[in-house]
Amino acid sequence: MTDPADQVPMGEEPAVDAAADSAPQGTDENPAGEQVDETADLRRQLDERTADLQRLQAEYVNYKRRVDRDRELVRAQGAEKVLGSLLTVLDDVGRAGEHGELTGGFKAVADSLQQALKAHGLESFGQEGDVFDPNLHEAVFHAGESAEVSATTVHSVMRTGYKVGERVLRPATVGVVEPAEGASTNEESAASADAADES
């Protein structure tokens, strides 16, 4: 049985609570549109921070390479300066050896010195019979012509040259000899004759 108080007369609408009617219909505080905008904004910020981090990392790598390169250059220049200052000592040792004065304990010291300098990359060059190279040799006199050579050749060495790697610390001071004009003509004639025989 229903309570007569709960019955609503016909034709009348039931009363609605005004407070319940004014309550919001949805439970979401952030509508879907705002969530999409916030996600896109966060993604954009993440992309910006990632790009900044990548740029900083690239700058650091470039800085480190530059510092390492400069450090190696300074080290190489320092080594070259020390080695260059010892070249006159090596000249004296070489002259002592030519005059037979490099004996006993002095010879052992000289050998140790040369081995130590070689370990630091110092190489000597400039021997009689080498083909003259203006990058390596400094010609101070011309010793004439010779039929025994086919190109300008080192005839005598006044001072040995030294280099570290490809860098020349001091060119060799030399005298040179040129090929005789008749010798080059004869060589060309012989080459022509050989070519004719082969054909």
Phi, psi and omega in degrees: 000142180263150179285130181301337180287334181276344182283139179254132179299151181298139179089355179251141178278146175292148180288138180249138180292124183295325180293320180292326181291330182275353180291145179296146183283320182267159179257351181284129174281326179250112176298164184301323180297319180291326179294319179297316179298319181292320178296316179296321179294318178295320179296319178298317178296320178297317179298319179296315180295322178296317178297318178299317180295317179296320179295317178296321180294318178296319178297320180294317180298316179296318178298315180297318178299316181296317179295316179297319179295317179295321179297317179294321179296315179297318179298315181295319179295321177296316179297317180297322180295316179295314180298320179298324180289342181266357182296322179294326176296317178296324176299316180296319178297318179297317179295321178297321178295321179296329182264008177074018181266000183266081183226165174062221182295327180296323178295319180297319178295317180297319179295318179297319179298313181294322178294319180296318180291325178294325178296334178268011173092007180281128179234140176265154176208166181107088179236151175300135180097348176293146173292134182295130178231114183298343176282339183246332187244147173243107183278126180249347173204161182249123185264019177097206182240157179214139177282351183275350181242151180251354178214165178303126190230149176291123180265319178211153183245118177271327181212128181293144175265158180223147176214157174240113186063235178264356183271122180277120176278323179205126178289155176284134177269120190222164166253145186238159175233140181262155174290143178292143183298319179295326182294318180292323178295316179297321179295320179295320179296318180295321179294320178295319180295320179296321180294321180294320180295321182293327179278000000 
